[in-house]
Amino acid sequence: MTRPGDDGPVAILRDVRILVEPGTLTDVVGPSGAGKTTLLLALARLLPGVTGRIELGGVPASSMDPRMWRSAVAYLPQRSALVPGSVADNLLLPWRFKVHGGLTPPDAGRLREALDGVRLSDVALERPAERLSEGQSARVALLRTLLAGPEVLLLDEPDAALDDESAEQVGRLTRDFVDAGGGVVRVRHLRADVHADRRLHLEHGALSEMER
């Protein structure tokens, strides 16, 4: 996988091959600077000019509109920003974009059920997003992504800055998505949990299988 450079293409990942099966959660670990976030950004088609072959269900990314790709392959950065407004405004944000035009957004009952499911029963839909704790914000951001119905989820250290309870809720929510048939690639650093099906180590531009 290469990207444009001042003196021509620059290799950023070498011989990286990854297969994300439906219903599986794959953790990618490795030292800082190994390219873990770069891998996620490339899979999300968020690195202009990057070469390499990516497919979704056998369909090459190059033959799909980028907006459609990103509706099916969702990337959630380590610190996903919430927009000004209420919790409900943030959960419904995807339905303000063209790619979801014509689709019916979840009603208040579904939003309430989703929040209750990750132990946010004390958070009102009308609460301003800026009044959420870091752990609450992380769960709302992940819920927002999942409610939009992606097929594949790319998570960049989703629990790195969270307390143990919030991290467990994020992990369980991720596992529920996998058990419903979704595919997940999750970058990890230090924290380990029991939710992953396989672990890959990325270093020197190559991926290798690890024991669980």
C-alpha positions, 0 to 999 in steps of 0.5 A, spaced: 500 500 500 502 506 497 501 514 498 503 519 494 510 523 496 514 528 494 519 524 490 514 519 488 509 513 491 511 512 498 510 505 501 506 505 508 504 498 509 507 492 505 504 485 503 498 487 508 492 482 507 486 482 512 480 478 511 474 480 515 468 475 515 461 477 517 460 475 525 468 476 527 472 481 531 479 482 529 484 486 534 490 489 530 496 490 535 503 493 534 508 498 537 506 506 536 508 508 529 507 501 526 501 503 521 495 501 525 491 507 524 493 508 517 490 501 516 483 503 518 483 509 514 485 506 508 480 501 509 475 506 510 477 510 504 479 516 507 486 516 505 486 520 498 491 517 493 493 510 496 493 504 492 491 497 494 485 493 493 480 493 498 473 489 497 466 489 500 463 482 499 467 481 493 465 488 490 472 492 489 472 499 493 474 502 486 467 501 483 463 503 489 461 511 490 465 513 496 459 515 500 456 508 499 462 505 501 463 509 508 455 508 509 457 500 509 464 501 512 464 505 518 470 508 521 470 511 529 476 514 531 479 514 538 476 520 540 470 521 536 467 528 537 460 529 538 456 535 535 453 541 539 446 539 541 442 534 545 444 527 545 438 525 541 441 530 536 447 526 536 444 519 535 440 522 529 446 525 526 447 520 520 440 521 517 442 528 516 447 526 510 445 524 503 447 517 504 441 516 508 436 520 505 429 517 504 431 512 510 427 513 516 431 515 522 430 511 529 424 514 533 425 516 540 423 509 543 428 506 539 434 511 542 431 510 549 432 503 548 439 503 545 441 508 551 438 503 556 442 498 553 449 500 555 447 503 562 445 510 560 438 510 563 440 516 567 442 520 560 436 524 558 435 524 550 435 532 551 441 532 555 446 537 552 452 533 549 457 537 552 454 535 559 456 528 558 462 524 561 468 521 556 465 514 558 458 517 556 460 520 550 464 514 547 458 510 548 453 515 545 458 516 539 459 508 538 451 507 538 450 513 533 455 509 528 451 502 530 444 505 529 446 507 522 447 500 520 454 499 517 456 492 515 463 493 517 466 497 523 473 500 524 475 502 531 481 505 533 482 504 540 475 505 542 476 504 550 483 507 550 481 513 555 475 510 558 474 507 565 473 499 566 466 500 566 465 504 560 470 500 556 466 493 558 460 497 555 463 499 549 466 492 548 460 488 549 456 493 544 461 491 539 461 484 541 453 485 540 454 488 533 459 482 531 454 477 534 448 480 529 453 478 523 457 485 523 465 485 522 469 489 526 477 491 525 479 494 532 486 497 533 488 496 540 494 498 545 494 496 552 487 493 554 485 486 553 478 483 553 475 477 551 471 479 545 476 478 540 475 472 535 482 473 533 489 478 534 493 480 529 500 483 530 502 489 525 509 491 525 514 493 519 508 493 514 506 486 515 501 483 519 502 476 523 497 472 526 497 471 534 495 466 539 489 469 543 
